[in-house]
Amino acid sequence: MSVRTDELERDIFASRARLDHALSGIQGRLNAAGIVEDMLGTVRRSEAGAGLYDGALNAVRRSPVPVPLMCLGAVMLLRPRAQRKGVIHRALRDAHPDADPAGKVGPRPGASMTSEP
């Protein structure tokens, strides 16, 4: 009976080790770098994608500055509109001479409504 129990325990430990190894491999592939690498590998293996990839890589190597600028522009365009609205509102509010601290445009409370020559 003891021999059978020992065999079962060894089988369980071996199964756990295989499962841990499989899960580690899956976790390694599911991070952002792993997903990008899988996508790029797929593109590189196709004939049309290889030419496109090589051309883009050569363009980046020749002039690396435009790439981060394009990425920054894409992030700015894809940012949620609510975040941009507040920035625009503050810029307009601060530029208006009759803006009150609450952000309402118009004469300040207590300000004279008549214009002096």
C-alpha positions in Angstrom: 0.0 0.0 0.0 2.8 2.4 0.8 4.5 1.8 -2.5 1.3 2.7 -4.4 1.0 5.9 -2.4 4.6 6.9 -3.1 4.0 6.3 -6.8 0.9 8.5 -6.7 2.8 11.3 -4.9 5.6 11.2 -7.5 3.0 11.3 -10.3 1.3 14.3 -8.7 4.6 16.2 -8.3 5.6 15.4 -11.9 2.1 16.7 -13.1 2.5 19.8 -11.0 6.0 20.5 -12.5 4.6 20.0 -16.0 1.7 22.3 -15.3 4.0 25.0 -13.8 6.2 24.8 -16.9 3.2 25.2 -19.2 1.8 28.1 -17.2 5.1 29.9 -17.2 5.3 29.5 -21.0 1.8 30.9 -21.4 2.5 33.8 -19.0 5.6 34.7 -21.0 3.7 34.8 -24.2 0.8 36.8 -22.8 2.7 39.9 -21.7 2.9 42.9 -24.0 6.4 42.1 -25.3 5.4 38.5 -26.1 2.3 39.5 -28.0 4.2 42.1 -30.1 6.9 39.6 -30.8 4.4 37.0 -31.9 2.7 39.6 -34.2 6.0 40.7 -35.7 7.1 37.1 -36.2 3.9 36.4 -38.1 4.5 39.5 -40.3 8.1 38.7 -40.9 7.2 35.1 -42.1 4.9 36.4 -44.8 6.4 37.5 -48.0 4.5 40.8 -48.3 5.0 41.6 -44.6 8.7 40.9 -44.7 9.2 43.6 -47.3 7.1 46.1 -45.4 8.8 45.3 -42.1 12.3 45.6 -43.6 11.3 48.9 -45.3 9.9 50.3 -42.1 13.0 49.2 -40.1 15.3 50.8 -42.6 13.3 54.1 -42.5 13.5 54.1 -38.7 17.3 53.5 -38.8 17.8 56.3 -41.3 15.8 58.9 -39.3 14.8 57.8 -35.8 13.4 61.1 -34.6 10.0 61.1 -36.5 9.0 57.7 -35.0 8.5 58.9 -31.4 6.9 62.1 -32.7 4.4 60.1 -34.7 3.7 57.9 -31.7 3.1 60.9 -29.5 0.7 62.3 -32.1 -1.2 59.0 -32.2 -1.5 59.0 -28.5 -2.8 62.5 -28.4 -5.4 61.7 -31.1 -6.5 58.5 -29.3 -6.7 60.0 -25.9 -10.3 60.2 -24.6 -12.0 63.5 -25.5 -12.9 64.3 -21.9 -9.2 64.7 -20.9 -8.6 67.1 -23.8 -11.7 69.2 -23.1 -10.5 70.4 -19.7 -7.2 71.5 -21.1 -8.9 73.5 -23.8 -11.3 75.0 -21.4 -8.5 76.2 -19.1 -6.6 77.7 -22.0 -9.7 79.6 -23.2 -10.6 80.7 -19.6 -7.1 81.9 -18.8 -6.8 83.8 -22.1 -10.1 85.7 -21.6 -9.5 89.0 -19.7 -13.0 89.0 -18.0 -12.9 85.4 -16.8 -13.7 84.9 -13.1 -11.9 82.4 -10.9 -14.8 79.9 -11.2 -14.1 79.7 -15.0 -17.3 81.5 -16.1 -16.7 84.0 -18.9 -18.2 87.4 -18.5 -17.8 90.4 -16.2 -16.6 89.6 -12.8 -19.1 90.2 -9.9 -18.8 93.8 -8.9 -17.1 94.9 -12.1 -18.5 98.0 -13.8 -20.7 97.3 -16.8 -19.9 100.7 -18.3 -16.8 101.3 -20.4 -14.6 104.3 -19.6 -13.1 106.3 -22.4 
